[in-house]
Amino acid sequence: MIKARVTVTLKNGVLDPQGKAIEGALTGLGFDGLEGVRQGKVFDLELSGDDKANAGKDIEAMCEKLLANTVIEDYSIEIL
């Protein structure tokens, strides 16, 4: 079995209203010194087999087709 983690984040320059709301809430809770907050998504995947190269290609296709909106989001894949 192959385990992987996909992290999806907004591209630089894309407004992140949820990140701004989180930043405001943290500041309101007394956490000072925040320079900014950006939010994202994490997907932990488990795939059958042991071919990491093929799994990486499959996961990349998953990201391109469903997990990430590549117009406004970047993604990174980590095979664990």
mmJSON file of the N, C-alpha and C atoms, coordinates in Angstrom:
{"data_MODEL":{"atom_site":{
"group_PDB":["ATOM","ATOM","ATOM","ATOM","ATOM","ATOM","ATOM","ATOM","ATOM","ATOM","ATOM","ATOM","ATOM","ATOM","ATOM","ATOM","ATOM","ATOM","ATOM","ATOM","ATOM","ATOM","ATOM","ATOM","ATOM","ATOM","ATOM","ATOM","ATOM","ATOM","ATOM","ATOM","ATOM","ATOM","ATOM","ATOM","ATOM","ATOM","ATOM","ATOM","ATOM","ATOM","ATOM","ATOM","ATOM","ATOM","ATOM","ATOM","ATOM","ATOM","ATOM","ATOM","ATOM","ATOM","ATOM","ATOM","ATOM","ATOM","ATOM","ATOM","ATOM","ATOM","ATOM","ATOM","ATOM","ATOM","ATOM","ATOM","ATOM","ATOM","ATOM","ATOM","ATOM","ATOM","ATOM","ATOM","ATOM","ATOM","ATOM","ATOM","ATOM","ATOM","ATOM","ATOM","ATOM","ATOM","ATOM","ATOM","ATOM","ATOM","ATOM","ATOM","ATOM","ATOM","ATOM","ATOM","ATOM","ATOM","ATOM","ATOM","ATOM","ATOM","ATOM","ATOM","ATOM","ATOM","ATOM","ATOM","ATOM","ATOM","ATOM","ATOM","ATOM","ATOM","ATOM","ATOM","ATOM","ATOM","ATOM","ATOM","ATOM","ATOM","ATOM","ATOM","ATOM","ATOM","ATOM","ATOM","ATOM","ATOM","ATOM","ATOM","ATOM","ATOM","ATOM","ATOM","ATOM","ATOM","ATOM","ATOM","ATOM","ATOM","ATOM","ATOM","ATOM","ATOM","ATOM","ATOM","ATOM","ATOM","ATOM","ATOM","ATOM","ATOM","ATOM","ATOM","ATOM","ATOM","ATOM","ATOM","ATOM","ATOM","ATOM","ATOM","ATOM","ATOM","ATOM","ATOM","ATOM","ATOM","ATOM","ATOM","ATOM","ATOM","ATOM","ATOM","ATOM","ATOM","ATOM","ATOM","ATOM","ATOM","ATOM","ATOM","ATOM","ATOM","ATOM","ATOM","ATOM","ATOM","ATOM","ATOM","ATOM","ATOM","ATOM","ATOM","ATOM","ATOM","ATOM","ATOM","ATOM","ATOM","ATOM","ATOM","ATOM","ATOM","ATOM","ATOM","ATOM","ATOM","ATOM","ATOM","ATOM","ATOM","ATOM","ATOM","ATOM","ATOM","ATOM","ATOM","ATOM","ATOM","ATOM","ATOM","ATOM","ATOM","ATOM","ATOM","ATOM","ATOM","ATOM","ATOM","ATOM","ATOM","ATOM","ATOM","ATOM","ATOM","ATOM","ATOM"],
"id":[1,2,3,4,5,6,7,8,9,10,11,12,13,14,15,16,17,18,19,20,21,22,23,24,25,26,27,28,29,30,31,32,33,34,35,36,37,38,39,40,41,42,43,44,45,46,47,48,49,50,51,52,53,54,55,56,57,58,59,60,61,62,63,64,65,66,67,68,69,70,71,72,73,74,75,76,77,78,79,80,81,82,83,84,85,86,87,88,89,90,91,92,93,94,95,96,97,98,99,100,101,102,103,104,105,106,107,108,109,110,111,112,113,114,115,116,117,118,119,120,121,122,123,124,125,126,127,128,129,130,131,132,133,134,135,136,137,138,139,140,141,142,143,144,145,146,147,148,149,150,151,152,153,154,155,156,157,158,159,160,161,162,163,164,165,166,167,168,169,170,171,172,173,174,175,176,177,178,179,180,181,182,183,184,185,186,187,188,189,190,191,192,193,194,195,196,197,198,199,200,201,202,203,204,205,206,207,208,209,210,211,212,213,214,215,216,217,218,219,220,221,222,223,224,225,226,227,228,229,230,231,232,233,234,235,236,237,238,239,240],
"type_symbol":["N","C","C","N","C","C","N","C","C","N","C","C","N","C","C","N","C","C","N","C","C","N","C","C","N","C","C","N","C","C","N","C","C","N","C","C","N","C","C","N","C","C","N","C","C","N","C","C","N","C","C","N","C","C","N","C","C","N","C","C","N","C","C","N","C","C","N","C","C","N","C","C","N","C","C","N","C","C","N","C","C","N","C","C","N","C","C","N","C","C","N","C","C","N","C","C","N","C","C","N","C","C","N","C","C","N","C","C","N","C","C","N","C","C","N","C","C","N","C","C","N","C","C","N","C","C","N","C","C","N","C","C","N","C","C","N","C","C","N","C","C","N","C","C","N","C","C","N","C","C","N","C","C","N","C","C","N","C","C","N","C","C","N","C","C","N","C","C","N","C","C","N","C","C","N","C","C","N","C","C","N","C","C","N","C","C","N","C","C","N","C","C","N","C","C","N","C","C","N","C","C","N","C","C","N","C","C","N","C","C","N","C","C","N","C","C","N","C","C","N","C","C","N","C","C","N","C","C","N","C","C","N","C","C","N","C","C","N","C","C"],
"label_atom_id":["N","CA","C","N","CA","C","N","CA","C","N","CA","C","N","CA","C","N","CA","C","N","CA","C","N","CA","C","N","CA","C","N","CA","C","N","CA","C","N","CA","C","N","CA","C","N","CA","C","N","CA","C","N","CA","C","N","CA","C","N","CA","C","N","CA","C","N","CA","C","N","CA","C","N","CA","C","N","CA","C","N","CA","C","N","CA","C","N","CA","C","N","CA","C","N","CA","C","N","CA","C","N","CA","C","N","CA","C","N","CA","C","N","CA","C","N","CA","C","N","CA","C","N","CA","C","N","CA","C","N","CA","C","N","CA","C","N","CA","C","N","CA","C","N","CA","C","N","CA","C","N","CA","C","N","CA","C","N","CA","C","N","CA","C","N","CA","C","N","CA","C","N","CA","C","N","CA","C","N","CA","C","N","CA","C","N","CA","C","N","CA","C","N","CA","C","N","CA","C","N","CA","C","N","CA","C","N","CA","C","N","CA","C","N","CA","C","N","CA","C","N","CA","C","N","CA","C","N","CA","C","N","CA","C","N","CA","C","N","CA","C","N","CA","C","N","CA","C","N","CA","C","N","CA","C","N","CA","C","N","CA","C","N","CA","C","N","CA","C","N","CA","C","N","CA","C","N","CA","C"],
"label_alt_id":[null,null,null,null,null,null,null,null,null,null,null,null,null,null,null,null,null,null,null,null,null,null,null,null,null,null,null,null,null,null,null,null,null,null,null,null,null,null,null,null,null,null,null,null,null,null,null,null,null,null,null,null,null,null,null,null,null,null,null,null,null,null,null,null,null,null,null,null,null,null,null,null,null,null,null,null,null,null,null,null,null,null,null,null,null,null,null,null,null,null,null,null,null,null,null,null,null,null,null,null,null,null,null,null,null,null,null,null,null,null,null,null,null,null,null,null,null,null,null,null,null,null,null,null,null,null,null,null,null,null,null,null,null,null,null,null,null,null,null,null,null,null,null,null,null,null,null,null,null,null,null,null,null,null,null,null,null,null,null,null,null,null,null,null,null,null,null,null,null,null,null,null,null,null,null,null,null,null,null,null,null,null,null,null,null,null,null,null,null,null,null,null,null,null,null,null,null,null,null,null,null,null,null,null,null,null,null,null,null,null,null,null,null,null,null,null,null,null,null,null,null,null,null,null,null,null,null,null,null,null,null,null,null,null,null,null,null,null,null,null],
"label_comp_id":["MET","MET","MET","ILE","ILE","ILE","LYS","LYS","LYS","ALA","ALA","ALA","ARG","ARG","ARG","VAL","VAL","VAL","THR","THR","THR","VAL","VAL","VAL","THR","THR","THR","LEU","LEU","LEU","LYS","LYS","LYS","ASN","ASN","ASN","GLY","GLY","GLY","VAL","VAL","VAL","LEU","LEU","LEU","ASP","ASP","ASP","PRO","PRO","PRO","GLN","GLN","GLN","GLY","GLY","GLY","LYS","LYS","LYS","ALA","ALA","ALA","ILE","ILE","ILE","GLU","GLU","GLU","GLY","GLY","GLY","ALA","ALA","ALA","LEU","LEU","LEU","THR","THR","THR","GLY","GLY","GLY","LEU","LEU","LEU","GLY","GLY","GLY","PHE","PHE","PHE","ASP","ASP","ASP","GLY","GLY","GLY","LEU","LEU","LEU","GLU","GLU","GLU","GLY","GLY","GLY","VAL","VAL","VAL","ARG","ARG","ARG","GLN","GLN","GLN","GLY","GLY","GLY","LYS","LYS","LYS","VAL","VAL","VAL","PHE","PHE","PHE","ASP","ASP","ASP","LEU","LEU","LEU","GLU","GLU","GLU","LEU","LEU","LEU","SER","SER","SER","GLY","GLY","GLY","ASP","ASP","ASP","ASP","ASP","ASP","LYS","LYS","LYS","ALA","ALA","ALA","ASN","ASN","ASN","ALA","ALA","ALA","GLY","GLY","GLY","LYS","LYS","LYS","ASP","ASP","ASP","ILE","ILE","ILE","GLU","GLU","GLU","ALA","ALA","ALA","MET","MET","MET","CYS","CYS","CYS","GLU","GLU","GLU","LYS","LYS","LYS","LEU","LEU","LEU","LEU","LEU","LEU","ALA","ALA","ALA","ASN","ASN","ASN","THR","THR","THR","VAL","VAL","VAL","ILE","ILE","ILE","GLU","GLU","GLU","ASP","ASP","ASP","TYR","TYR","TYR","SER","SER","SER","ILE","ILE","ILE","GLU","GLU","GLU","ILE","ILE","ILE","LEU","LEU","LEU"],
"label_asym_id":["A","A","A","A","A","A","A","A","A","A","A","A","A","A","A","A","A","A","A","A","A","A","A","A","A","A","A","A","A","A","A","A","A","A","A","A","A","A","A","A","A","A","A","A","A","A","A","A","A","A","A","A","A","A","A","A","A","A","A","A","A","A","A","A","A","A","A","A","A","A","A","A","A","A","A","A","A","A","A","A","A","A","A","A","A","A","A","A","A","A","A","A","A","A","A","A","A","A","A","A","A","A","A","A","A","A","A","A","A","A","A","A","A","A","A","A","A","A","A","A","A","A","A","A","A","A","A","A","A","A","A","A","A","A","A","A","A","A","A","A","A","A","A","A","A","A","A","A","A","A","A","A","A","A","A","A","A","A","A","A","A","A","A","A","A","A","A","A","A","A","A","A","A","A","A","A","A","A","A","A","A","A","A","A","A","A","A","A","A","A","A","A","A","A","A","A","A","A","A","A","A","A","A","A","A","A","A","A","A","A","A","A","A","A","A","A","A","A","A","A","A","A","A","A","A","A","A","A","A","A","A","A","A","A","A","A","A","A","A","A"],
"label_entity_id":["1","1","1","1","1","1","1","1","1","1","1","1","1","1","1","1","1","1","1","1","1","1","1","1","1","1","1","1","1","1","1","1","1","1","1","1","1","1","1","1","1","1","1","1","1","1","1","1","1","1","1","1","1","1","1","1","1","1","1","1","1","1","1","1","1","1","1","1","1","1","1","1","1","1","1","1","1","1","1","1","1","1","1","1","1","1","1","1","1","1","1","1","1","1","1","1","1","1","1","1","1","1","1","1","1","1","1","1","1","1","1","1","1","1","1","1","1","1","1","1","1","1","1","1","1","1","1","1","1","1","1","1","1","1","1","1","1","1","1","1","1","1","1","1","1","1","1","1","1","1","1","1","1","1","1","1","1","1","1","1","1","1","1","1","1","1","1","1","1","1","1","1","1","1","1","1","1","1","1","1","1","1","1","1","1","1","1","1","1","1","1","1","1","1","1","1","1","1","1","1","1","1","1","1","1","1","1","1","1","1","1","1","1","1","1","1","1","1","1","1","1","1","1","1","1","1","1","1","1","1","1","1","1","1","1","1","1","1","1","1"],
"label_seq_id":[1,1,1,2,2,2,3,3,3,4,4,4,5,5,5,6,6,6,7,7,7,8,8,8,9,9,9,10,10,10,11,11,11,12,12,12,13,13,13,14,14,14,15,15,15,16,16,16,17,17,17,18,18,18,19,19,19,20,20,20,21,21,21,22,22,22,23,23,23,24,24,24,25,25,25,26,26,26,27,27,27,28,28,28,29,29,29,30,30,30,31,31,31,32,32,32,33,33,33,34,34,34,35,35,35,36,36,36,37,37,37,38,38,38,39,39,39,40,40,40,41,41,41,42,42,42,43,43,43,44,44,44,45,45,45,46,46,46,47,47,47,48,48,48,49,49,49,50,50,50,51,51,51,52,52,52,53,53,53,54,54,54,55,55,55,56,56,56,57,57,57,58,58,58,59,59,59,60,60,60,61,61,61,62,62,62,63,63,63,64,64,64,65,65,65,66,66,66,67,67,67,68,68,68,69,69,69,70,70,70,71,71,71,72,72,72,73,73,73,74,74,74,75,75,75,76,76,76,77,77,77,78,78,78,79,79,79,80,80,80],
"pdbx_PDB_ins_code":[null,null,null,null,null,null,null,null,null,null,null,null,null,null,null,null,null,null,null,null,null,null,null,null,null,null,null,null,null,null,null,null,null,null,null,null,null,null,null,null,null,null,null,null,null,null,null,null,null,null,null,null,null,null,null,null,null,null,null,null,null,null,null,null,null,null,null,null,null,null,null,null,null,null,null,null,null,null,null,null,null,null,null,null,null,null,null,null,null,null,null,null,null,null,null,null,null,null,null,null,null,null,null,null,null,null,null,null,null,null,null,null,null,null,null,null,null,null,null,null,null,null,null,null,null,null,null,null,null,null,null,null,null,null,null,null,null,null,null,null,null,null,null,null,null,null,null,null,null,null,null,null,null,null,null,null,null,null,null,null,null,null,null,null,null,null,null,null,null,null,null,null,null,null,null,null,null,null,null,null,null,null,null,null,null,null,null,null,null,null,null,null,null,null,null,null,null,null,null,null,null,null,null,null,null,null,null,null,null,null,null,null,null,null,null,null,null,null,null,null,null,null,null,null,null,null,null,null,null,null,null,null,null,null,null,null,null,null,null,null],
"Cartn_x":[0.839,0.0,0.887,0.447,1.159,0.3,0.925,0.237,0.808,-0.073,0.359,-0.444,0.152,-0.522,-0.479,-1.652,-1.78,-2.163,-1.411,-1.708,-2.09,-3.262,-3.783,-3.862,-3.266,-3.282,-3.622,-4.132,-4.41,-3.101,-3.114,-1.93,-1.673,-0.404,-0.06,-0.821,-1.34,-2.082,-3.584,-4.02,-5.455,-5.946,-6.999,-7.535,-8.006,-7.776,-8.13,-8.992,-10.298,-11.15,-11.255,-11.214,-11.268,-10.003,-8.858,-7.611,-7.641,-8.212,-8.332,-9.255,-10.351,-11.275,-10.591,-9.8,-9.068,-8.049,-7.352,-6.377,-7.05,-8.211,-8.939,-9.386,-9.846,-10.285,-9.113,-7.969,-6.798,-6.317,-6.314,-5.931,-6.9,-8.2,-9.211,-9.056,-8.456,-8.202,-6.901,-6.21,-5.014,-3.707,-3.743,-2.503,-1.964,-0.938,-0.358,0.793,1.138,2.313,2.048,0.794,0.515,0.82,1.526,1.842,0.875,0.06,-0.907,-1.268,-2.439,-2.906,-3.453,-3.051,-3.596,-4.129,-5.296,-5.871,-5.77,-5.87,-5.792,-6.495,-6.205,-6.811,-5.715,-5.941,-5.021,-5.829,-5.333,-5.951,-4.93,-5.291,-4.462,-5.043,-4.24,-4.693,-3.976,-4.673,-4.076,-4.389,-3.344,-3.504,-2.949,-3.594,-3.096,-1.87,-1.063,0.136,1.369,2.5,3.76,4.587,3.986,4.677,4.496,5.491,5.381,5.357,6.079,6.096,4.714,4.083,2.748,1.731,1.876,0.972,1.084,2.294,2.501,1.792,1.835,1.144,-0.366,-0.874,-2.309,-2.768,-1.98,-2.346,-2.316,-1.336,-1.287,-2.54,-2.978,-4.209,-5.417,-5.449,-6.535,-6.584,-5.419,-5.338,-5.822,-5.376,-5.734,-7.226,-7.838,-9.232,-10.234,-9.816,-10.811,-10.309,-9.168,-8.771,-8.389,-7.886,-7.458,-8.092,-8.452,-8.872,-7.604,-6.994,-5.655,-5.629,-6.788,-6.823,-6.397,-6.831,-6.548,-5.775,-5.516,-4.856,-3.611,-2.633,-1.459,-1.607,-0.882,-0.899,0.494,0.733,1.987,1.627,2.434,2.21,3.404,3.125,4.175,3.824,4.69,4.515,5.162,4.376,4.869,5.451],
"Cartn_y":[-1.174,0.0,1.241,2.233,3.506,4.57,5.352,6.472,7.766,8.729,10.015,11.127,12.3,13.493,14.552,15.092,16.174,17.435,18.501,19.788,20.765,21.367,22.309,23.688,24.678,26.051,27.015,28.173,29.204,29.741,30.052,30.64,32.025,32.441,33.799,34.789,35.806,36.825,36.594,35.386,35.099,35.496,36.296,36.731,35.526,35.596,34.509,35.06,35.26,35.841,34.962,33.653,32.778,32.925,33.043,33.273,34.588,35.638,36.93,36.826,36.068,35.888,35.143,34.136,33.385,34.292,35.086,36.023,36.983,37.535,38.443,37.763,36.52,35.781,35.492,35.105,34.833,36.099,37.218,38.493,38.843,38.617,38.878,38.013,36.843,35.946,36.281,37.325,37.77,37.273,36.62,36.17,37.307,37.982,39.139,38.719,39.583,39.365,38.559,38.283,37.555,38.44,37.912,38.638,38.273,37.258,36.828,35.377,35.007,33.621,33.241,32.097,31.526,30.148,29.813,28.515,27.611,26.321,25.353,24.063,23.012,21.707,20.654,19.573,18.435,17.178,16.343,15.058,13.967,13.008,11.837,10.687,10.127,9.079,7.775,6.666,5.336,4.625,4.141,3.46,2.049,1.108,-0.266,-0.36,-1.36,-1.577,-0.983,-1.083,-0.574,0.186,0.521,1.268,2.77,3.362,4.771,5.708,5.384,6.234,6.287,5.125,5.073,5.748,5.536,6.173,7.69,8.203,9.642,10.204,9.471,9.914,9.899,8.853,8.765,9.902,10.182,11.242,12.6,12.804,14.06,14.223,13.141,13.191,13.496,12.927,13.201,14.691,15.261,16.695,17.545,17.218,18.004,17.911,16.742,16.527,16.87,16.785,16.958,17.684,17.292,17.763,19.235,19.768,21.179,21.892,23.137,24.015,24.71,24.174,24.63,26.049,26.654,28.051,28.95,28.605,29.463,28.754,27.448,26.698,25.98,25.869,25.035,23.795,22.745,21.543,20.942,20.235,19.488,18.071,17.115,15.705,15.18,14.509,13.874,12.393,11.544,10.098,9.724,9.133,8.833,7.446],
"Cartn_z":[0.0,0.0,0.0,-0.759,-0.847,-0.193,0.669,1.308,0.752,0.554,0.006,0.661,0.664,1.174,0.073,-0.238,-1.211,-0.445,-0.627,-0.007,-1.116,-0.965,-1.964,-1.312,-1.958,-1.44,-2.567,-2.186,-3.184,-3.753,-5.032,-5.656,-5.07,-5.091,-4.654,-5.513,-4.879,-5.594,-5.623,-5.265,-5.197,-3.811,-3.767,-2.477,-1.665,-0.347,0.563,1.694,1.452,2.495,3.741,3.565,4.741,5.577,4.917,5.634,6.409,5.784,6.462,7.675,7.545,8.677,9.814,9.484,10.507,11.185,10.387,10.941,11.917,11.535,12.416,13.698,13.59,14.771,15.707,15.151,15.983,16.683,15.963,16.567,17.688,17.452,18.471,19.705,19.522,20.657,21.38,20.918,21.62,21.034,19.873,19.236,18.385,18.907,18.233,17.326,16.409,15.57,14.31,13.984,12.753,11.549,10.606,9.377,8.261,8.468,7.467,7.687,7.196,7.275,5.909,5.402,4.169,4.524,4.063,4.361,3.142,3.371,2.285,2.655,1.89,2.099,2.088,2.859,2.867,2.612,1.705,1.404,1.698,2.549,2.792,1.99,1.094,0.184,0.471,0.288,0.36,-0.947,-1.607,-2.881,-2.776,-3.439,-3.44,-4.344,-4.106,-4.907,-4.26,-4.99,-4.448,-5.489,-6.614,-7.669,-7.417,-6.744,-6.358,-7.561,-8.615,-9.804,-10.437,-10.586,-11.178,-10.26,-8.959,-7.998,-8.091,-8.223,-8.352,-9.571,-10.688,-11.904,-11.692,-11.033,-10.764,-9.857,-8.825,-7.881,-8.578,-9.446,-10.188,-11.047,-11.675,-12.476,-11.593,-10.386,-9.447,-9.099,-8.88,-8.552,-9.71,-10.906,-12.086,-12.399,-12.12,-12.495,-11.399,-10.11,-9.054,-7.811,-7.289,-5.963,-5.923,-7.021,-7.051,-8.239,-8.012,-9.109,-9.583,-10.609,-11.009,-11.566,-11.773,-12.196,-11.036,-9.818,-8.66,-7.554,-7.706,-6.633,-7.142,-6.257,-6.463,-5.596,-5.946,-5.115,-5.042,-3.951,-3.826,-3.392,-3.843,-3.557,-2.778,-1.697,-0.892,-0.757,-1.3,-1.145,0.177,1.067,2.429,2.528],
"occupancy":[1.0,1.0,1.0,1.0,1.0,1.0,1.0,1.0,1.0,1.0,1.0,1.0,1.0,1.0,1.0,1.0,1.0,1.0,1.0,1.0,1.0,1.0,1.0,1.0,1.0,1.0,1.0,1.0,1.0,1.0,1.0,1.0,1.0,1.0,1.0,1.0,1.0,1.0,1.0,1.0,1.0,1.0,1.0,1.0,1.0,1.0,1.0,1.0,1.0,1.0,1.0,1.0,1.0,1.0,1.0,1.0,1.0,1.0,1.0,1.0,1.0,1.0,1.0,1.0,1.0,1.0,1.0,1.0,1.0,1.0,1.0,1.0,1.0,1.0,1.0,1.0,1.0,1.0,1.0,1.0,1.0,1.0,1.0,1.0,1.0,1.0,1.0,1.0,1.0,1.0,1.0,1.0,1.0,1.0,1.0,1.0,1.0,1.0,1.0,1.0,1.0,1.0,1.0,1.0,1.0,1.0,1.0,1.0,1.0,1.0,1.0,1.0,1.0,1.0,1.0,1.0,1.0,1.0,1.0,1.0,1.0,1.0,1.0,1.0,1.0,1.0,1.0,1.0,1.0,1.0,1.0,1.0,1.0,1.0,1.0,1.0,1.0,1.0,1.0,1.0,1.0,1.0,1.0,1.0,1.0,1.0,1.0,1.0,1.0,1.0,1.0,1.0,1.0,1.0,1.0,1.0,1.0,1.0,1.0,1.0,1.0,1.0,1.0,1.0,1.0,1.0,1.0,1.0,1.0,1.0,1.0,1.0,1.0,1.0,1.0,1.0,1.0,1.0,1.0,1.0,1.0,1.0,1.0,1.0,1.0,1.0,1.0,1.0,1.0,1.0,1.0,1.0,1.0,1.0,1.0,1.0,1.0,1.0,1.0,1.0,1.0,1.0,1.0,1.0,1.0,1.0,1.0,1.0,1.0,1.0,1.0,1.0,1.0,1.0,1.0,1.0,1.0,1.0,1.0,1.0,1.0,1.0,1.0,1.0,1.0,1.0,1.0,1.0,1.0,1.0,1.0,1.0,1.0,1.0,1.0,1.0,1.0,1.0,1.0,1.0],
"B_iso_or_equiv":[0.0,0.0,0.0,0.0,0.0,0.0,0.0,0.0,0.0,0.0,0.0,0.0,0.0,0.0,0.0,0.0,0.0,0.0,0.0,0.0,0.0,0.0,0.0,0.0,0.0,0.0,0.0,0.0,0.0,0.0,0.0,0.0,0.0,0.0,0.0,0.0,0.0,0.0,0.0,0.0,0.0,0.0,0.0,0.0,0.0,0.0,0.0,0.0,0.0,0.0,0.0,0.0,0.0,0.0,0.0,0.0,0.0,0.0,0.0,0.0,0.0,0.0,0.0,0.0,0.0,0.0,0.0,0.0,0.0,0.0,0.0,0.0,0.0,0.0,0.0,0.0,0.0,0.0,0.0,0.0,0.0,0.0,0.0,0.0,0.0,0.0,0.0,0.0,0.0,0.0,0.0,0.0,0.0,0.0,0.0,0.0,0.0,0.0,0.0,0.0,0.0,0.0,0.0,0.0,0.0,0.0,0.0,0.0,0.0,0.0,0.0,0.0,0.0,0.0,0.0,0.0,0.0,0.0,0.0,0.0,0.0,0.0,0.0,0.0,0.0,0.0,0.0,0.0,0.0,0.0,0.0,0.0,0.0,0.0,0.0,0.0,0.0,0.0,0.0,0.0,0.0,0.0,0.0,0.0,0.0,0.0,0.0,0.0,0.0,0.0,0.0,0.0,0.0,0.0,0.0,0.0,0.0,0.0,0.0,0.0,0.0,0.0,0.0,0.0,0.0,0.0,0.0,0.0,0.0,0.0,0.0,0.0,0.0,0.0,0.0,0.0,0.0,0.0,0.0,0.0,0.0,0.0,0.0,0.0,0.0,0.0,0.0,0.0,0.0,0.0,0.0,0.0,0.0,0.0,0.0,0.0,0.0,0.0,0.0,0.0,0.0,0.0,0.0,0.0,0.0,0.0,0.0,0.0,0.0,0.0,0.0,0.0,0.0,0.0,0.0,0.0,0.0,0.0,0.0,0.0,0.0,0.0,0.0,0.0,0.0,0.0,0.0,0.0,0.0,0.0,0.0,0.0,0.0,0.0,0.0,0.0,0.0,0.0,0.0,0.0],
"pdbx_formal_charge":[null,null,null,null,null,null,null,null,null,null,null,null,null,null,null,null,null,null,null,null,null,null,null,null,null,null,null,null,null,null,null,null,null,null,null,null,null,null,null,null,null,null,null,null,null,null,null,null,null,null,null,null,null,null,null,null,null,null,null,null,null,null,null,null,null,null,null,null,null,null,null,null,null,null,null,null,null,null,null,null,null,null,null,null,null,null,null,null,null,null,null,null,null,null,null,null,null,null,null,null,null,null,null,null,null,null,null,null,null,null,null,null,null,null,null,null,null,null,null,null,null,null,null,null,null,null,null,null,null,null,null,null,null,null,null,null,null,null,null,null,null,null,null,null,null,null,null,null,null,null,null,null,null,null,null,null,null,null,null,null,null,null,null,null,null,null,null,null,null,null,null,null,null,null,null,null,null,null,null,null,null,null,null,null,null,null,null,null,null,null,null,null,null,null,null,null,null,null,null,null,null,null,null,null,null,null,null,null,null,null,null,null,null,null,null,null,null,null,null,null,null,null,null,null,null,null,null,null,null,null,null,null,null,null,null,null,null,null,null,null],
"auth_seq_id":[1,1,1,2,2,2,3,3,3,4,4,4,5,5,5,6,6,6,7,7,7,8,8,8,9,9,9,10,10,10,11,11,11,12,12,12,13,13,13,14,14,14,15,15,15,16,16,16,17,17,17,18,18,18,19,19,19,20,20,20,21,21,21,22,22,22,23,23,23,24,24,24,25,25,25,26,26,26,27,27,27,28,28,28,29,29,29,30,30,30,31,31,31,32,32,32,33,33,33,34,34,34,35,35,35,36,36,36,37,37,37,38,38,38,39,39,39,40,40,40,41,41,41,42,42,42,43,43,43,44,44,44,45,45,45,46,46,46,47,47,47,48,48,48,49,49,49,50,50,50,51,51,51,52,52,52,53,53,53,54,54,54,55,55,55,56,56,56,57,57,57,58,58,58,59,59,59,60,60,60,61,61,61,62,62,62,63,63,63,64,64,64,65,65,65,66,66,66,67,67,67,68,68,68,69,69,69,70,70,70,71,71,71,72,72,72,73,73,73,74,74,74,75,75,75,76,76,76,77,77,77,78,78,78,79,79,79,80,80,80],
"auth_comp_id":["MET","MET","MET","ILE","ILE","ILE","LYS","LYS","LYS","ALA","ALA","ALA","ARG","ARG","ARG","VAL","VAL","VAL","THR","THR","THR","VAL","VAL","VAL","THR","THR","THR","LEU","LEU","LEU","LYS","LYS","LYS","ASN","ASN","ASN","GLY","GLY","GLY","VAL","VAL","VAL","LEU","LEU","LEU","ASP","ASP","ASP","PRO","PRO","PRO","GLN","GLN","GLN","GLY","GLY","GLY","LYS","LYS","LYS","ALA","ALA","ALA","ILE","ILE","ILE","GLU","GLU","GLU","GLY","GLY","GLY","ALA","ALA","ALA","LEU","LEU","LEU","THR","THR","THR","GLY","GLY","GLY","LEU","LEU","LEU","GLY","GLY","GLY","PHE","PHE","PHE","ASP","ASP","ASP","GLY","GLY","GLY","LEU","LEU","LEU","GLU","GLU","GLU","GLY","GLY","GLY","VAL","VAL","VAL","ARG","ARG","ARG","GLN","GLN","GLN","GLY","GLY","GLY","LYS","LYS","LYS","VAL","VAL","VAL","PHE","PHE","PHE","ASP","ASP","ASP","LEU","LEU","LEU","GLU","GLU","GLU","LEU","LEU","LEU","SER","SER","SER","GLY","GLY","GLY","ASP","ASP","ASP","ASP","ASP","ASP","LYS","LYS","LYS","ALA","ALA","ALA","ASN","ASN","ASN","ALA","ALA","ALA","GLY","GLY","GLY","LYS","LYS","LYS","ASP","ASP","ASP","ILE","ILE","ILE","GLU","GLU","GLU","ALA","ALA","ALA","MET","MET","MET","CYS","CYS","CYS","GLU","GLU","GLU","LYS","LYS","LYS","LEU","LEU","LEU","LEU","LEU","LEU","ALA","ALA","ALA","ASN","ASN","ASN","THR","THR","THR","VAL","VAL","VAL","ILE","ILE","ILE","GLU","GLU","GLU","ASP","ASP","ASP","TYR","TYR","TYR","SER","SER","SER","ILE","ILE","ILE","GLU","GLU","GLU","ILE","ILE","ILE","LEU","LEU","LEU"],
"auth_asym_id":["A","A","A","A","A","A","A","A","A","A","A","A","A","A","A","A","A","A","A","A","A","A","A","A","A","A","A","A","A","A","A","A","A","A","A","A","A","A","A","A","A","A","A","A","A","A","A","A","A","A","A","A","A","A","A","A","A","A","A","A","A","A","A","A","A","A","A","A","A","A","A","A","A","A","A","A","A","A","A","A","A","A","A","A","A","A","A","A","A","A","A","A","A","A","A","A","A","A","A","A","A","A","A","A","A","A","A","A","A","A","A","A","A","A","A","A","A","A","A","A","A","A","A","A","A","A","A","A","A","A","A","A","A","A","A","A","A","A","A","A","A","A","A","A","A","A","A","A","A","A","A","A","A","A","A","A","A","A","A","A","A","A","A","A","A","A","A","A","A","A","A","A","A","A","A","A","A","A","A","A","A","A","A","A","A","A","A","A","A","A","A","A","A","A","A","A","A","A","A","A","A","A","A","A","A","A","A","A","A","A","A","A","A","A","A","A","A","A","A","A","A","A","A","A","A","A","A","A","A","A","A","A","A","A","A","A","A","A","A","A"],
"auth_atom_id":["N","CA","C","N","CA","C","N","CA","C","N","CA","C","N","CA","C","N","CA","C","N","CA","C","N","CA","C","N","CA","C","N","CA","C","N","CA","C","N","CA","C","N","CA","C","N","CA","C","N","CA","C","N","CA","C","N","CA","C","N","CA","C","N","CA","C","N","CA","C","N","CA","C","N","CA","C","N","CA","C","N","CA","C","N","CA","C","N","CA","C","N","CA","C","N","CA","C","N","CA","C","N","CA","C","N","CA","C","N","CA","C","N","CA","C","N","CA","C","N","CA","C","N","CA","C","N","CA","C","N","CA","C","N","CA","C","N","CA","C","N","CA","C","N","CA","C","N","CA","C","N","CA","C","N","CA","C","N","CA","C","N","CA","C","N","CA","C","N","CA","C","N","CA","C","N","CA","C","N","CA","C","N","CA","C","N","CA","C","N","CA","C","N","CA","C","N","CA","C","N","CA","C","N","CA","C","N","CA","C","N","CA","C","N","CA","C","N","CA","C","N","CA","C","N","CA","C","N","CA","C","N","CA","C","N","CA","C","N","CA","C","N","CA","C","N","CA","C","N","CA","C","N","CA","C","N","CA","C","N","CA","C","N","CA","C","N","CA","C","N","CA","C","N","CA","C","N","CA","C"],
"pdbx_PDB_model_num":[1,1,1,1,1,1,1,1,1,1,1,1,1,1,1,1,1,1,1,1,1,1,1,1,1,1,1,1,1,1,1,1,1,1,1,1,1,1,1,1,1,1,1,1,1,1,1,1,1,1,1,1,1,1,1,1,1,1,1,1,1,1,1,1,1,1,1,1,1,1,1,1,1,1,1,1,1,1,1,1,1,1,1,1,1,1,1,1,1,1,1,1,1,1,1,1,1,1,1,1,1,1,1,1,1,1,1,1,1,1,1,1,1,1,1,1,1,1,1,1,1,1,1,1,1,1,1,1,1,1,1,1,1,1,1,1,1,1,1,1,1,1,1,1,1,1,1,1,1,1,1,1,1,1,1,1,1,1,1,1,1,1,1,1,1,1,1,1,1,1,1,1,1,1,1,1,1,1,1,1,1,1,1,1,1,1,1,1,1,1,1,1,1,1,1,1,1,1,1,1,1,1,1,1,1,1,1,1,1,1,1,1,1,1,1,1,1,1,1,1,1,1,1,1,1,1,1,1,1,1,1,1,1,1,1,1,1,1,1,1]
}}}
